[in-house]
Amino acid sequence: MHSTNPNRPLSRVFNRISVILILIVAFAGVLGPSSPSLASDQPDLVVDFPAGAACNFELSVDITGSSRVVREFVDKTGNVVRMLFAGTGSALVFTNVSTGANLSLKSNGAVRHVTFNADGSSTETDTGHNVLILFSTDKPAGPSTTLIIGSVVFTVDTFQVFTVLQISGRTTDICAALSH
């Protein structure tokens, strides 16, 4: 579902599940393997990825809570050209469905800057604690699910293909952590 309304470029970006997941789970900090759910007994949202999408195995992500501020910046004609997300994200529990292994991440702080480009693509710079999920169509090709504590810069084209431009800081391969 692509938006044809130039005043709503956000809908183009958020139609892909990995972007939705990044928005919801961005700002996650490491708690450690096999920790219990942090915010409540029941997650606010559960996202299931089939084997080969986010990891080579079926991955389930329990998402609980978040607190963030969203700011939109518009040009002189009222079109949204940039967005800023800041605050504390969600507590997460990643589970390898076939083995039951899990990795819990507590909520932590981060900032997302999204700039909407004239060609319909967007450029995103995330700093702090963020989770990035890449699919087989992305560059570099996934499946991969990575916790990044530092910064990541990537573009999202009109076909929702992510192209990672830069990662700096500490990374944790969540798929590898759950494959034992």
QUIRA-V263464 format. One record per residue. N is the residue number from 1. RES is the residue in three letters. SS is DSSP state (H for helix, E for strand, L for the rest). Layout:
# QUIRA-V263464
n={N & N}
res={RES & RES}
ss={SS & SS}
This chain:
# QUIRA-V263464
n={1 & 2 & 3 & 4 & 5 & 6 & 7 & 8 & 9 & 10 & 11 & 12 & 13 & 14 & 15 & 16 & 17 & 18 & 19 & 20 & 21 & 22 & 23 & 24 & 25 & 26 & 27 & 28 & 29 & 30 & 31 & 32 & 33 & 34 & 35 & 36 & 37 & 38 & 39 & 40 & 41 & 42 & 43 & 44 & 45 & 46 & 47 & 48 & 49 & 50 & 51 & 52 & 53 & 54 & 55 & 56 & 57 & 58 & 59 & 60 & 61 & 62 & 63 & 64 & 65 & 66 & 67 & 68 & 69 & 70 & 71 & 72 & 73 & 74 & 75 & 76 & 77 & 78 & 79 & 80 & 81 & 82 & 83 & 84 & 85 & 86 & 87 & 88 & 89 & 90 & 91 & 92 & 93 & 94 & 95 & 96 & 97 & 98 & 99 & 100 & 101 & 102 & 103 & 104 & 105 & 106 & 107 & 108 & 109 & 110 & 111 & 112 & 113 & 114 & 115 & 116 & 117 & 118 & 119 & 120 & 121 & 122 & 123 & 124 & 125 & 126 & 127 & 128 & 129 & 130 & 131 & 132 & 133 & 134 & 135 & 136 & 137 & 138 & 139 & 140 & 141 & 142 & 143 & 144 & 145 & 146 & 147 & 148 & 149 & 150 & 151 & 152 & 153 & 154 & 155 & 156 & 157 & 158 & 159 & 160 & 161 & 162 & 163 & 164 & 165 & 166 & 167 & 168 & 169 & 170 & 171 & 172 & 173 & 174 & 175 & 176 & 177 & 178 & 179 & 180}
res={MET & HIS & SER & THR & ASN & PRO & ASN & ARG & PRO & LEU & SER & ARG & VAL & PHE & ASN & ARG & ILE & SER & VAL & ILE & LEU & ILE & LEU & ILE & VAL & ALA & PHE & ALA & GLY & VAL & LEU & GLY & PRO & SER & SER & PRO & SER & LEU & ALA & SER & ASP & GLN & PRO & ASP & LEU & VAL & VAL & ASP & PHE & PRO & ALA & GLY & ALA & ALA & CYS & ASN & PHE & GLU & LEU & SER & VAL & ASP & ILE & THR & GLY & SER & SER & ARG & VAL & VAL & ARG & GLU & PHE & VAL & ASP & LYS & THR & GLY & ASN & VAL & VAL & ARG & MET & LEU & PHE & ALA & GLY & THR & GLY & SER & ALA & LEU & VAL & PHE & THR & ASN & VAL & SER & THR & GLY & ALA & ASN & LEU & SER & LEU & LYS & SER & ASN & GLY & ALA & VAL & ARG & HIS & VAL & THR & PHE & ASN & ALA & ASP & GLY & SER & SER & THR & GLU & THR & ASP & THR & GLY & HIS & ASN & VAL & LEU & ILE & LEU & PHE & SER & THR & ASP & LYS & PRO & ALA & GLY & PRO & SER & THR & THR & LEU & ILE & ILE & GLY & SER & VAL & VAL & PHE & THR & VAL & ASP & THR & PHE & GLN & VAL & PHE & THR & VAL & LEU & GLN & ILE & SER & GLY & ARG & THR & THR & ASP & ILE & CYS & ALA & ALA & LEU & SER & HIS}
ss={L & L & L & L & L & L & L & L & H & H & H & H & H & L & L & L & H & H & H & H & H & H & H & H & H & L & L & E & E & E & E & E & E & L & L & L & L & L & L & L & L & L & L & L & E & E & E & E & E & L & L & L & L & L & L & L & L & L & E & E & E & E & E & E & L & L & E & E & E & E & E & E & E & E & L & L & L & L & L & E & E & E & E & E & E & E & E & E & L & L & E & E & E & E & E & E & L & L & L & L & L & E & E & E & E & E & E & L & E & E & E & E & E & E & E & E & L & L & L & L & L & E & E & E & E & E & E & E & E & E & E & E & E & E & L & L & L & L & E & L & L & L & L & E & E & E & E & E & E & E & E & E & E & E & E & E & L & L & L & L & L & E & E & E & E & E & E & E & E & E & E & E & E & H & H & H & H & H & L & L}
